[in-house]
Amino acid sequence: MNWCYLSLNPNAINLIKENQDKCDSIYLYQNPVIFELDYEAMKINNQEMYEELIKEVMKPSRVFKNPDYDYIWRTIWR
């Protein structure tokens, strides 16, 4: 069995878990199934950056620079 290619296969996660010692870690790290994103922690960690970004985008000097462009509508509905 070619463990290099099997390490890349997202459908073989159960086989990979049972045979971790045989898997090639270089290829294994390219397998998207092994990562689980913690979206709640990401939201908490990026809250300060998000608030600063909104403050910068919604500055009156930026919002009213081009009167023909509706910045507020674009920010809310994107």
N, CA, C and O atoms as CSV, one atom per row, in Angstrom:
chain,resi,resn,atom,element,x,y,z
A,1,MET,N,N,0.847,-1.173,0.000
A,1,MET,CA,C,0.000,0.000,0.000
A,1,MET,C,C,0.897,1.242,0.000
A,1,MET,O,O,1.886,1.305,0.731
A,2,ASN,N,N,0.543,2.218,-0.820
A,2,ASN,CA,C,1.321,3.445,-0.900
A,2,ASN,C,C,0.781,4.443,0.129
A,2,ASN,O,O,-0.241,5.088,-0.102
A,3,TRP,N,N,1.468,4.563,1.253
A,3,TRP,CA,C,1.005,5.401,2.353
A,3,TRP,C,C,1.147,6.886,2.055
A,3,TRP,O,O,0.451,7.707,2.654
A,4,CYS,N,N,2.041,7.242,1.135
A,4,CYS,CA,C,2.181,8.661,0.761
A,4,CYS,C,C,0.881,9.172,0.151
A,4,CYS,O,O,0.355,10.203,0.569
A,5,TYR,N,N,0.372,8.451,-0.829
A,5,TYR,CA,C,-0.857,8.876,-1.495
A,5,TYR,C,C,-2.079,8.677,-0.604
A,5,TYR,O,O,-3.032,9.453,-0.668
A,6,LEU,N,N,-2.050,7.663,0.205
A,6,LEU,CA,C,-3.168,7.425,1.116
A,6,LEU,C,C,-3.260,8.545,2.153
A,6,LEU,O,O,-4.357,8.893,2.591
A,7,SER,N,N,-2.135,9.101,2.542
A,7,SER,CA,C,-2.119,10.204,3.501
A,7,SER,C,C,-2.827,11.439,2.951
A,7,SER,O,O,-3.323,12.261,3.722
A,8,LEU,N,N,-2.878,11.577,1.639
A,8,LEU,CA,C,-3.542,12.714,0.997
A,8,LEU,C,C,-5.054,12.516,0.844
A,8,LEU,O,O,-5.790,13.480,0.637
A,9,ASN,N,N,-5.502,11.294,0.944
A,9,ASN,CA,C,-6.888,10.955,0.639
A,9,ASN,C,C,-7.811,11.289,1.822
A,9,ASN,O,O,-7.692,10.682,2.886
A,10,PRO,N,N,-8.738,12.263,1.640
A,10,PRO,CA,C,-9.655,12.613,2.728
A,10,PRO,C,C,-10.616,11.486,3.103
A,10,PRO,O,O,-11.120,11.459,4.226
A,11,ASN,N,N,-10.874,10.568,2.193
A,11,ASN,CA,C,-11.803,9.468,2.462
A,11,ASN,C,C,-11.175,8.339,3.289
A,11,ASN,O,O,-11.874,7.439,3.752
A,12,ALA,N,N,-9.870,8.396,3.466
A,12,ALA,CA,C,-9.174,7.323,4.178
A,12,ALA,C,C,-8.821,7.721,5.611
A,12,ALA,O,O,-7.872,7.183,6.182
A,13,ILE,N,N,-9.559,8.639,6.189
A,13,ILE,CA,C,-9.211,9.154,7.514
A,13,ILE,C,C,-9.232,8.069,8.587
A,13,ILE,O,O,-8.394,8.091,9.489
A,14,ASN,N,N,-10.159,7.128,8.516
A,14,ASN,CA,C,-10.197,6.052,9.514
A,14,ASN,C,C,-8.975,5.147,9.409
A,14,ASN,O,O,-8.407,4.744,10.424
A,15,LEU,N,N,-8.576,4.832,8.196
A,15,LEU,CA,C,-7.384,4.013,7.984
A,15,LEU,C,C,-6.119,4.755,8.435
A,15,LEU,O,O,-5.195,4.151,8.980
A,16,ILE,N,N,-6.094,6.047,8.203
A,16,ILE,CA,C,-4.953,6.865,8.627
A,16,ILE,C,C,-4.859,6.895,10.156
A,16,ILE,O,O,-3.766,6.791,10.712
A,17,LYS,N,N,-5.997,7.036,10.830
A,17,LYS,CA,C,-6.006,7.058,12.297
A,17,LYS,C,C,-5.477,5.753,12.881
A,17,LYS,O,O,-4.763,5.764,13.884
A,18,GLU,N,N,-5.823,4.638,12.263
A,18,GLU,CA,C,-5.390,3.335,12.758
A,18,GLU,C,C,-3.911,3.062,12.482
A,18,GLU,O,O,-3.293,2.269,13.193
A,19,ASN,N,N,-3.342,3.696,11.476
A,19,ASN,CA,C,-1.962,3.434,11.066
A,19,ASN,C,C,-1.143,4.722,11.002
A,19,ASN,O,O,-0.474,4.979,10.001
A,20,GLN,N,N,-1.186,5.504,12.024
A,20,GLN,CA,C,-0.491,6.788,12.035
A,20,GLN,C,C,1.017,6.647,11.880
A,20,GLN,O,O,1.670,7.527,11.318
A,21,ASP,N,N,1.565,5.562,12.368
A,21,ASP,CA,C,3.008,5.360,12.279
A,21,ASP,C,C,3.478,5.109,10.843
A,21,ASP,O,O,4.652,5.321,10.537
A,22,LYS,N,N,2.588,4.665,9.966
A,22,LYS,CA,C,2.960,4.364,8.588
A,22,LYS,C,C,2.747,5.544,7.640
A,22,LYS,O,O,3.271,5.549,6.525
A,23,CYS,N,N,1.986,6.534,8.077
A,23,CYS,CA,C,1.658,7.671,7.206
A,23,CYS,C,C,2.828,8.638,7.112
A,23,CYS,O,O,3.589,8.821,8.062
A,24,ASP,N,N,2.947,9.242,5.956
A,24,ASP,CA,C,3.992,10.229,5.713
A,24,ASP,C,C,3.464,11.596,6.146
A,24,ASP,O,O,2.489,12.097,5.584
A,25,SER,N,N,4.105,12.190,7.136
A,25,SER,CA,C,3.590,13.438,7.706
A,25,SER,C,C,3.599,14.592,6.709
A,25,SER,O,O,2.754,15.483,6.801
A,26,ILE,N,N,4.521,14.599,5.772
A,26,ILE,CA,C,4.561,15.668,4.770
A,26,ILE,C,C,3.266,15.678,3.958
A,26,ILE,O,O,2.697,16.738,3.697
A,27,TYR,N,N,2.815,14.515,3.570
A,27,TYR,CA,C,1.578,14.418,2.798
A,27,TYR,C,C,0.353,14.518,3.699
A,27,TYR,O,O,-0.682,15.048,3.293
A,28,LEU,N,N,0.469,14.022,4.887
A,28,LEU,CA,C,-0.657,14.030,5.814
A,28,LEU,C,C,-1.109,15.451,6.126
A,28,LEU,O,O,-2.309,15.700,6.239
A,29,TYR,N,N,-0.182,16.379,6.268
A,29,TYR,CA,C,-0.526,17.763,6.577
A,29,TYR,C,C,-1.235,18.454,5.424
A,29,TYR,O,O,-1.804,19.529,5.613
A,30,GLN,N,N,-1.215,17.873,4.253
A,30,GLN,CA,C,-1.931,18.428,3.100
A,30,GLN,C,C,-3.362,17.890,3.012
A,30,GLN,O,O,-4.132,18.311,2.149
A,31,ASN,N,N,-3.707,16.982,3.884
A,31,ASN,CA,C,-5.039,16.397,3.893
A,31,ASN,C,C,-5.974,17.337,4.661
A,31,ASN,O,O,-5.768,17.557,5.854
A,32,PRO,N,N,-7.000,17.897,4.002
A,32,PRO,CA,C,-7.853,18.888,4.657
A,32,PRO,C,C,-8.746,18.323,5.760
A,32,PRO,O,O,-9.265,19.091,6.570
A,33,VAL,N,N,-8.936,17.029,5.814
A,33,VAL,CA,C,-9.840,16.419,6.792
A,33,VAL,C,C,-9.242,16.403,8.201
A,33,VAL,O,O,-9.984,16.349,9.181
A,34,ILE,N,N,-7.926,16.449,8.313
A,34,ILE,CA,C,-7.312,16.341,9.641
A,34,ILE,C,C,-7.430,17.625,10.453
A,34,ILE,O,O,-7.174,17.619,11.657
A,35,PHE,N,N,-7.817,18.729,9.808
A,35,PHE,CA,C,-7.921,20.002,10.506
A,35,PHE,C,C,-9.373,20.309,10.828
A,35,PHE,O,O,-10.257,20.152,9.986
A,36,GLU,N,N,-9.603,20.745,12.050
A,36,GLU,CA,C,-10.927,21.193,12.459
A,36,GLU,C,C,-10.791,22.638,12.914
A,36,GLU,O,O,-10.046,22.936,13.847
A,37,LEU,N,N,-11.511,23.529,12.253
A,37,LEU,CA,C,-11.426,24.938,12.576
A,37,LEU,C,C,-12.383,25.280,13.715
A,37,LEU,O,O,-13.541,24.862,13.716
A,38,ASP,N,N,-11.890,26.034,14.670
A,38,ASP,CA,C,-12.705,26.489,15.795
A,38,ASP,C,C,-13.198,27.896,15.467
A,38,ASP,O,O,-12.543,28.887,15.793
A,39,TYR,N,N,-14.356,27.970,14.822
A,39,TYR,CA,C,-14.875,29.243,14.342
A,39,TYR,C,C,-15.209,30.195,15.486
A,39,TYR,O,O,-15.055,31.407,15.335
A,40,GLU,N,N,-15.653,29.687,16.602
A,40,GLU,CA,C,-15.982,30.550,17.745
A,40,GLU,C,C,-14.721,31.216,18.290
A,40,GLU,O,O,-14.738,32.410,18.591
A,41,ALA,N,N,-13.631,30.465,18.422
A,41,ALA,CA,C,-12.365,31.036,18.890
A,41,ALA,C,C,-11.818,32.040,17.875
A,41,ALA,O,O,-11.264,33.070,18.257
A,42,MET,N,N,-11.972,31.743,16.598
A,42,MET,CA,C,-11.522,32.665,15.556
A,42,MET,C,C,-12.303,33.975,15.632
A,42,MET,O,O,-11.736,35.053,15.455
A,43,LYS,N,N,-13.589,33.879,15.893
A,43,LYS,CA,C,-14.433,35.069,16.012
A,43,LYS,C,C,-13.984,35.923,17.198
A,43,LYS,O,O,-13.872,37.143,17.082
A,44,ILE,N,N,-13.730,35.285,18.323
A,44,ILE,CA,C,-13.291,36.004,19.525
A,44,ILE,C,C,-11.915,36.636,19.302
A,44,ILE,O,O,-11.698,37.790,19.674
A,45,ASN,N,N,-11.006,35.905,18.712
A,45,ASN,CA,C,-9.645,36.407,18.495
A,45,ASN,C,C,-9.598,37.574,17.513
A,45,ASN,O,O,-8.713,38.424,17.608
A,46,ASN,N,N,-10.536,37.625,16.576
A,46,ASN,CA,C,-10.510,38.662,15.548
A,46,ASN,C,C,-11.481,39.804,15.817
A,46,ASN,O,O,-11.623,40.697,14.982
A,47,GLN,N,N,-12.139,39.794,16.947
A,47,GLN,CA,C,-13.138,40.818,17.259
A,47,GLN,C,C,-12.531,42.218,17.281
A,47,GLN,O,O,-13.115,43.151,16.730
A,48,GLU,N,N,-11.381,42.376,17.903
A,48,GLU,CA,C,-10.743,43.696,17.989
A,48,GLU,C,C,-10.353,44.213,16.608
A,48,GLU,O,O,-10.557,45.387,16.300
A,49,MET,N,N,-9.796,43.340,15.785
A,49,MET,CA,C,-9.417,43.736,14.430
A,49,MET,C,C,-10.650,44.105,13.607
A,49,MET,O,O,-10.618,45.057,12.826
A,50,TYR,N,N,-11.729,43.356,13.782
A,50,TYR,CA,C,-12.972,43.629,13.070
A,50,TYR,C,C,-13.523,45.010,13.454
A,50,TYR,O,O,-13.943,45.776,12.587
A,51,GLU,N,N,-13.519,45.317,14.739
A,51,GLU,CA,C,-14.020,46.612,15.191
A,51,GLU,C,C,-13.175,47.757,14.642
A,51,GLU,O,O,-13.721,48.781,14.233
A,52,GLU,N,N,-11.852,47.599,14.626
A,52,GLU,CA,C,-10.979,48.626,14.069
A,52,GLU,C,C,-11.222,48.804,12.574
A,52,GLU,O,O,-11.214,49.927,12.070
A,53,LEU,N,N,-11.434,47.723,11.880
A,53,LEU,CA,C,-11.704,47.780,10.447
A,53,LEU,C,C,-13.010,48.526,10.167
A,53,LEU,O,O,-13.062,49.365,9.267
A,54,ILE,N,N,-14.044,48.232,10.916
A,54,ILE,CA,C,-15.339,48.905,10.741
A,54,ILE,C,C,-15.200,50.397,11.038
A,54,ILE,O,O,-15.763,51.225,10.322
A,55,LYS,N,N,-14.455,50.745,12.087
A,55,LYS,CA,C,-14.250,52.161,12.409
A,55,LYS,C,C,-13.549,52.880,11.257
A,55,LYS,O,O,-13.900,54.011,10.919
A,56,GLU,N,N,-12.567,52.228,10.663
A,56,GLU,CA,C,-11.823,52.839,9.558
A,56,GLU,C,C,-12.695,52.964,8.311
A,56,GLU,O,O,-12.669,53.993,7.635
A,57,VAL,N,N,-13.446,51.949,8.011
A,57,VAL,CA,C,-14.283,51.961,6.816
A,57,VAL,C,C,-15.420,52.972,6.951
A,57,VAL,O,O,-15.785,53.623,5.972
A,58,MET,N,N,-15.973,53.109,8.135
A,58,MET,CA,C,-17.134,53.974,8.336
A,58,MET,C,C,-16.779,55.400,8.760
A,58,MET,O,O,-17.663,56.147,9.179
A,59,LYS,N,N,-15.511,55.792,8.662
A,59,LYS,CA,C,-15.123,57.166,8.976
A,59,LYS,C,C,-15.878,58.122,8.060
A,59,LYS,O,O,-16.034,57.841,6.872
A,60,PRO,N,N,-16.339,59.227,8.584
A,60,PRO,CA,C,-17.046,60.185,7.723
A,60,PRO,C,C,-16.215,60.654,6.532
A,60,PRO,O,O,-16.758,60.880,5.450
A,61,SER,N,N,-14.913,60.801,6.719
A,61,SER,CA,C,-14.068,61.255,5.606
A,61,SER,C,C,-14.037,60.237,4.466
A,61,SER,O,O,-13.857,60.612,3.307
A,62,ARG,N,N,-14.208,58.965,4.784
A,62,ARG,CA,C,-14.246,57.937,3.733
A,62,ARG,C,C,-15.643,57.777,3.157
A,62,ARG,O,O,-15.816,57.637,1.946
A,63,VAL,N,N,-16.627,57.799,4.028
A,63,VAL,CA,C,-18.003,57.541,3.597
A,63,VAL,C,C,-18.487,58.617,2.638
A,63,VAL,O,O,-19.175,58.313,1.664
A,64,PHE,N,N,-18.143,59.849,2.896
A,64,PHE,CA,C,-18.668,60.939,2.084
A,64,PHE,C,C,-17.699,61.419,1.008
A,64,PHE,O,O,-17.900,62.484,0.424
A,65,LYS,N,N,-16.657,60.647,0.743
A,65,LYS,CA,C,-15.694,61.027,-0.291
A,65,LYS,C,C,-16.335,60.986,-1.678
A,65,LYS,O,O,-16.097,61.872,-2.499
A,66,ASN,N,N,-17.137,59.974,-1.938
A,66,ASN,CA,C,-17.804,59.816,-3.224
A,66,ASN,C,C,-19.312,59.773,-2.966
A,66,ASN,O,O,-19.834,58.744,-2.537
A,67,PRO,N,N,-20.015,60.876,-3.223
A,67,PRO,CA,C,-21.450,60.909,-2.889
A,67,PRO,C,C,-22.312,59.973,-3.740
A,67,PRO,O,O,-23.447,59.679,-3.367
A,68,ASP,N,N,-21.798,59.506,-4.866
A,68,ASP,CA,C,-22.570,58.610,-5.730
A,68,ASP,C,C,-22.475,57.150,-5.310
A,68,ASP,O,O,-23.202,56.310,-5.839
A,69,TYR,N,N,-21.603,56.839,-4.381
A,69,TYR,CA,C,-21.385,55.449,-3.968
A,69,TYR,C,C,-21.997,55.233,-2.591
A,69,TYR,O,O,-21.704,55.984,-1.660
A,70,ASP,N,N,-22.819,54.246,-2.454
A,70,ASP,CA,C,-23.501,53.983,-1.198
A,70,ASP,C,C,-22.675,53.014,-0.340
A,70,ASP,O,O,-22.870,51.800,-0.414
A,71,TYR,N,N,-21.751,53.551,0.475
A,71,TYR,CA,C,-20.857,52.736,1.296
A,71,TYR,C,C,-21.614,51.973,2.376
A,71,TYR,O,O,-21.314,50.813,2.657
A,72,ILE,N,N,-22.589,52.629,2.970
A,72,ILE,CA,C,-23.310,52.007,4.073
A,72,ILE,C,C,-24.080,50.794,3.571
A,72,ILE,O,O,-24.036,49.735,4.197
A,73,TRP,N,N,-24.778,50.932,2.461
A,73,TRP,CA,C,-25.521,49.797,1.894
A,73,TRP,C,C,-24.582,48.658,1.550
A,73,TRP,O,O,-24.902,47.503,1.828
A,74,ARG,N,N,-23.431,48.945,0.953
A,74,ARG,CA,C,-22.462,47.917,0.575
A,74,ARG,C,C,-21.899,47.200,1.799
A,74,ARG,O,O,-21.694,45.987,1.759
A,75,THR,N,N,-21.644,47.930,2.887
A,75,THR,CA,C,-21.081,47.346,4.100
A,75,THR,C,C,-22.085,46.418,4.770
A,75,THR,O,O,-21.711,45.346,5.246
A,76,ILE,N,N,-23.323,46.804,4.811
A,76,ILE,CA,C,-24.340,46.003,5.499
A,76,ILE,C,C,-24.708,44.758,4.690
A,76,ILE,O,O,-24.859,43.683,5.271
A,77,TRP,N,N,-24.853,44.870,3.389
A,77,TRP,CA,C,-25.396,43.790,2.574
A,77,TRP,C,C,-24.366,42.928,1.912
A,77,TRP,O,O,-24.740,42.093,1.088
A,78,ARG,N,N,-23.115,43.063,2.203
A,78,ARG,CA,C,-22.103,42.192,1.599
A,78,ARG,C,C,-21.943,40.949,2.358
A,78,ARG,O,O,-21.131,40.100,1.990
